[in-house]
Amino acid sequence: MKKKTLGLALCFALAATMLAGCTSEEGGNTGSSLGQPIVVVDDTNPGTVDGGDDTTTPDEGTGTTGSGTVNNGDIVYISDLTAPAGYVYSELTGELIDEKIAEQRPLAVMVDNELTALDHFGVNDCDIVYETMNSTKNGRITRLMCIIKDYDGIEQLGSVRSARVVNMILSAEWNAILCHDGGPFYINDYYAMPEVNHLNGCFSRVNNGKATEFTEYVLAKDVDKYLGNNAAFDTEYNKYYSGAHFEFVESNALSANVYEKVEDITDVYLPYDHNSTELHYNATTGLYEYYEYGAAHKDGATGQVTTFKNVIIQCADYEELDTNGYLTYKIQNNADVGYYLTDGKAVPIVWFRGANITDNTNYIDANSNPIYLNAGKTYITLVPKDVWNDLVMK
């Protein structure tokens, strides 16, 4: 399968944008935008971070690989496979799903991430999980937005909480139906946009002994009531769908691209002070386990730890909207650096996104090729630019 490459004009535009990307003065990693150093804890001197001084840059046109580059084995591209009868490969995970839901739009469910809201239910069943700063107050508490395509199988998902501007933008990017319970008035203008469909505050209450704000969940009966034949809007992809975000391979995703810098990274400590998000690679399962509040994140029904095959970490600037902590990420018509992690390894990437609310976020490697992901679930987080240097990976 031949890799797609970006148009020349787009590459130049991206390069110009990245000149104003994450810099050390602004809290970002030092180094070139396409060859940023991996952040590695120096175990010989606890408490310090080694930015690395051996960062390589792309060797354009040679097709050769740099030190530490993964480039081995035969790659099986999901797009080249023929699914068994009755199935298709999911555009969200690269895994087999029932062909009956091939064109079904996903849900994007807002899930409270306060300690009191735990345990979560149904997060493990979701295909893509975003974690974003919900407020600049309260230790920069985060909130999850969980994208799930096969919502017909939902038993209990949540607890459901309010949305922010970034969730309106991201849900439209996926042509997803946003499920939330209100939000600040800053999201009101998005309600009138035809690109944004949402279900607001109409879900079931579950008596779990907690305060009312922690009792709302998407249940199976809610799916039956508000979606399918009863939906007030399209439940299949419509004209605002911008197409699939990712290209998948069966395994060895890092071999599908010519990376100039690959590091063994098994532990990630994100700069979210309130809930202390961590990701730890389990070599036995080949998955990253999600931790917060000092413990593994487990499903309230099954007790299973939340895991991901892929991890994408984006450096993203934001704007405070008022003194109450409300904010919006500046991700439209913008670009910056990031990391892609899979199989216990990390590579530097660049992300960019157009100005339209339905534009996909694109992720590229050091040679401006779209990155390939391993088939499986993906965790994406938007790390605020002013704390990018506090990201620790080892």
N, C-alpha and C positions, 0 to 999 in steps of 0.2 A: 504494500500500500504506500503510495507516495504521500509525503507530508505536505500539508498546505503551508504556504508562506504568505506573510503579510505583503500588501502592496507597498511599493517603494515610497510613495508619498506618505502613507500611514507610518511607515518605519521612521521617516525623517521627523514627522510630527511628534511621534512618541519620544524619539531621542531628545527633541527640544524640550518637551514637557518634563522629561526625567532630569534635565539639568537643574530643575528647581524641585527635585524630589527630596527624599529624606536626607538631610544633612546633619552633621554632628551638632551644629548650632541649633537646629530645630528639634533635636531629640531623636534623630534617625541614625541608622547605622552609617558608618563612614565607608568610603570605598566607592567605586563606580556603580552606576545604577544597574548595570547588567552583570557585574561581577562583585556584588556586595559580599562582605565576609560573613560566614556563618558565625553565629554567636555561640561560643563554647565556654562552659565553665572550666577554669583552670583548677583541676583537682589538687595540684601541688600547692596552691595558695588559696584556700577556701575564702569565698566571699568576693573574689575578683572575677571579672569577665574578660576572656581573651578574644578580641575581635579578629585575630588572625592576621598575619602579614604575608601569607603566601597565596593570596587571592590571584587567580589567573584570569585572563580576559580571553574572549573568543578568538580563535585562530580562523578568521574568515576564509572560507573557500577551500580549506585543506581537507576537511572531512576527518581530521585526526582528533584524538581526544587528549585531554590534559590529565594531570595527576589526579588519581582518585575517581576518574570518570567511569561510569557504568555503561558498558556498550558490548553486551554479550548475549548470545542465545537467540533463538528464533522467536519472533514476536507474533502473537496471534491477535489480530485486530478484530474487535467485536463487530465492526462494520462489514467485515469480510465473511462473517459466519452466517449460516442459514439456520434460523431458529426451528425447533421441532414443531410439528403441526399443533396449532392451537396456542402458540406462544410467540412473543416478540421480545427483543432485548430492550430493556428500559432505557430511555434517554437520560434518566437521572442517576442510574447506578451501573448500567451495562450488564445487568443481570436479567434472567428470564422472568417475564410476567405474563399473565393471561392476555391474549390478543384482544379480549373484549374491552380492556381499559387502555389500549394502545394510544388513543387520542384523548383520553380523559385528562382534564386539567388537574394539577395537584392542589391540595390545600396547603396553606401556609399558616400554621397555628402558633399564636403567641403564647408562650409558656413562661409563667412567673419563675424567677430564679432566686428568690429570697429563701433563706434557710427555712423559714416557717412553711414555705410552699412544698418542701420535700416531704415524702418521696414523690417524684414525678411518676406519671403513668403514661405509657405509650411512646415515649421519646425513642426508645430502642427500635420501634417499628418504622421510624421515619427515614427517608432517603438522604436528605440533606439537612443538617442542623447548623444554623447560624447562631453565633454568640456575639452580641454587640453591647457596648456601653449604653445603658438605659438612661443614665443621669450622671452629671458631673458631681452630684452630691452623693452622700451616703457611701463613701469609699468607691465611687464609680461602679455602683452595682450594675450587673449585666442582666440581660434578658435573652431568652432563646426564641428563635423563630424556626419552627420545625416543619419541613416540607415533606409531604407524604402524597404519593400518587395513588396507591391502592387504599383509599380511605373507606372503601366498602367493608374492609375488615376491621375497622376501628371498634374497639370495645370501650375504652376509656382513654382519653388523651388530654393532658393538661397537668396542672390547673391553668386555665385560660386567664390572661390578663390583658392590659391595654397595649395599644400599638403606638409607635413613634413614626416620625417622618421617614426614617430610613427603612422601616418595614413596608410602608406604602410603596417606596421606590423599588425595594428588592422583590416584593411579591409581584409587582407588575412586570419586572424583568423576567420572571419565570412564568408569566401568564397564570399565576396561581390565584386562588380564591382565599383572601386573607380572613382568618377567623380571629376575632379579638373582642375585648370588652372595653369600648371607648378609647379615650386617649386625649391628650391636650388639644386645644383648639387649632394648633398648627397643622393638624391632619385634615381639618374640615374641607379645605379646598380640594383635596384629593378625592373626596367622596363623589364629586361631580364629574370626575374624569372617566370617560368610557373605558380607558385602559385598566382602571382599578375596580375590581369587584370584591365585595367583602360581606361578611356576616358578622353583625355587631351585637354582642350582649344577649344572644338568644339561646344560649346553651344551658345544659342541665346543671342543677345544683346537687351536690352529693354531700350528705351529712357525714363529715369526717372529723367533727369535733373542733374544727378550726373557725377562725373569724370568717365572715361571709366572703371577703375578697379572695379567700383561698379555697373556695368550694365549687367553682364553676369548671366544668369539664365538657369536652365534646364526647358524647356517648353515641352508641349505635342508633338509638332512636332519633338523635339529632340529625344524623346523616340521612336517615329515611325521610325526615320531615322537611329538610331544607335543600336537599340536593336531589339528583336524579330527576324524576318526572316532576318534582315539586319545585325545582329551582327557578328563581326569578331571573336567571341569566345563563349564559352558555356554560355547560359543564364539560364540553369538549374544546380543545384548542381552537381559538378563533383568530380573526385577522390581526390581532395584536401580538400573537405569538411570534417571537423572533427566532425560533428554532432552538435546537439542542445546544447546551453550553459546552459539553465535554465530548471528547473522543476517548473510548476505553480500549484497553487491552486485557487479555485474560490474566496476565501476570507480568512481572518484570517491566513495569511501566517506565522505569528510569532508563531502560535499554532502548526505548523507542525514540529517545531524543539524544542528541550529542551534547551532554552536559560538560562544562569545563570545570565545575567545582561540585563535588559530592562529598558529604560528610556523614559519618555514622552518628546519628542523633536518635536517642531513645527516650529522652525526657525533655519535656517542654513545660516551662513555668511562665504563664502569661501575666502581664502586669495589671491584674484586676484585684485590687487590694481587698475588696469586700468579700468576694467568694473564693479568691485564691485558686483560680482555674489551673489545672495541670493535666497533661497528657503523658501517659507512660506506655511505651511499646512493649507488648507481650510477644516475645520471639516464638513462643509455642503456638499461639493462635495467628500470628502475623497481623495483629490488630492493635490499634491505639486505644487504651482504656482512659475514660474521662473521669477526672477527679475534681471535686470542689469541696470547700469547707473542711479540708483535711482528710477526706475519705473518698473511696470509690463511689461513683454515682450509680445507684441501683434502681431498677424499676420497682415501683411499689407493688405490682401484682406478681411479677415473676422472680424478683430478687436478682435478676441478671444485671451484670455490669454493662453500662453503655459503652459501646466500642465503635471504632471507625477504621476503615481501610485506608482512607485518604485524609490528609489534613492540609488545609490551605490557610496560611496566615498572611493577611494583607496589612500593610502600613497605610493608614487612611487618616487624612486630616478631617477636622470637624469644626463646627461653628456653634458657639453657645447662643441660644435664642433669647434667654432671659436670665435673671438671677436665681431662678428656681431650679436650675439644673437641666432644663430642657435643652436639647441640642439636635443638630442634624449633621450627619456625615457628608462631607463634600466629595461624593463619589461619582456624580454625574459630570461628564465632560472633563474627566480627570484621569490621572495615571500615577502609579507609584510602584514601590518595590514590595517584595514578599518572599515567602518560602512555600515550597511544596514538599510534604513529607509522606513517605510511604515505605513500607518494608524496613523500618528502622533507619532510614537515610533521609537526608534533607538536601535540597538544591535551591539556589536562589532563582527567583522568577520576577517578572514584571507583570502587573495587571493594568488594564486600561478599559475605559468605558466611555461610550458616547453620551451625548446630551439628552437624548430622548429617554423617557421613563421606561420604555420597553427594550432599550438596548441591553444586550448581554454584556456582562463583565467577561473580558478575555484575559487569559493567562498565557504568557509566552516564556520560552526559555532564553538562554543567552544568545542564541542564534536567530531569535525572532520567530521561532516555530511555535505553534500552539502546543501546549503540553498535553501529554496523554496521561490518563488516570487508570489505575488498576480498577477492575470491576469491584464494586462494593459501595458502602455508604461513605459520605464525605462530611467532614466538619470544616466549617469556614468561620473565621473570626476576623473582625476589623479592629486591629489594634490602633488606638489613638496615636497620632503621629508624635505628640509631645512626650509619650512614654515608650516610644519604639526602642530606645536604648535600654530600657528595663526588661525587655524580653530576654529570657535566659533559656538556652537550649544546650543540652550536653549529651 
